[in-house]
């Protein structure tokens, strides 16, 4: 059986998978980044145990990725940073996705509220 900390981390992974794979490929332009950020955050915050989601789509990266006259590109992990806070049974997990070495890396930042018997 999973510990509360393990379950909280699992929940964070589910949220990242949902966020990334639901929205990857969405058409985005510098004029639509704010509304897409809000839609992404609000959609993921609907899921159980999700306390907060912050999505930042970088306008400059979006503009640089537009390679045709239609004025938009497809959303990829390289265009955004994401932070999430998940709470499960007294355990709070903080996560982020940011570019590292050319890759949009999803990672745990912290796990707080873990009982001492769960650390083994």
C-alpha positions in Angstrom: 0.0 0.0 0.0 1.3 3.5 -0.9 2.2 6.0 1.8 0.4 9.4 1.8 3.6 10.9 0.5 3.8 8.4 -2.4 0.2 8.9 -3.2 0.7 12.7 -3.2 3.6 12.4 -5.6 1.6 10.0 -7.8 -1.2 12.6 -7.9 1.3 15.3 -9.0 2.4 13.0 -11.8 -1.1 12.5 -13.0 -1.7 16.2 -13.1 1.5 16.9 -15.1 0.6 14.1 -17.6 -2.9 15.5 -18.0 -1.7 19.1 -18.4 1.1 18.3 -20.9 -0.7 15.8 -23.1 -4.1 17.6 -23.0 -2.6 20.9 -24.2 0.5 20.0 -26.2 -0.2 20.9 -29.8 -2.7 23.6 -29.0 -2.4 26.6 -31.4 -0.9 29.5 -29.5 0.2 33.0 -30.4 1.5 35.9 -28.4 -2.0 37.3 -28.3 -3.5 34.1 -26.8 -1.0 33.1 -24.2 -2.8 34.6 -21.2 -6.1 33.0 -22.0 -4.4 29.6 -22.6 -2.5 29.9 -19.4 -5.7 30.5 -17.5 -7.6 27.7 -19.3 -4.7 25.2 -18.5 -4.5 26.1 -14.9 -8.3 26.1 -14.3 -8.7 22.7 -16.1 -6.0 21.0 -14.0 -7.2 22.7 -10.7 -10.5 20.8 -11.2 -8.8 17.5 -10.5 -8.8 16.1 -6.9 -6.1 17.1 -4.5 -4.9 20.0 -6.7 -4.5 23.2 -4.7 -2.9 25.4 -7.3 -1.5 25.5 -10.8 0.6 28.4 -12.3 1.3 28.3 -16.0 3.5 30.8 -17.7 3.7 30.7 -21.4 6.6 32.9 -22.6 5.5 35.3 -25.3 9.1 35.7 -26.6 9.5 31.9 -27.0 6.1 31.7 -28.7 7.0 34.5 -31.1 10.3 32.9 -31.9 8.6 29.5 -32.6 6.2 31.0 -35.2 7.6 29.9 -38.6 4.8 30.7 -41.0 2.5 33.6 -42.0 -0.5 32.3 -40.0 0.8 33.9 -36.8 0.7 30.9 -34.4 2.7 27.9 -33.4 1.9 24.7 -31.5 2.3 24.7 -27.7 5.2 22.6 -26.5 6.9 22.2 -23.2 9.7 24.5 -24.4 7.3 27.4 -24.5 6.1 27.3 -20.9 7.0 26.9 -17.2 4.5 25.3 -14.8 4.3 25.1 -11.0 1.8 22.9 -9.1 0.9 22.3 -5.5 -0.9 19.1 -4.6 -2.2 18.2 -1.1 -3.1 14.7 -0.1 -3.9 13.7 3.5 -1.7 16.3 5.1 1.2 16.0 2.6 1.9 18.9 0.3 3.9 18.3 -2.9 5.3 21.1 -4.9 6.3 20.5 -8.5 7.6 22.4 -11.5 8.3 22.0 -15.2 11.0 24.2 -16.7 13.5 24.0 -19.4 16.7 22.2 -18.4 19.4 21.5 -20.9 17.0 22.0 -23.8 14.3 19.7 -22.3 11.1 20.6 -20.4 11.8 18.7 -17.2 9.0 17.9 -14.8 10.3 17.5 -11.2 9.4 17.4 -7.6 10.5 20.5 -5.7 9.4 19.5 -2.2 7.4 17.0 -0.2 6.2 18.5 3.1 4.2 16.9 5.9 5.7 13.4 5.6 5.4 11.4 8.8 8.8 10.0 10.0 7.6 6.4 9.5 6.9 7.2 5.8 10.5 8.1 5.0 11.7 4.5 5.1 
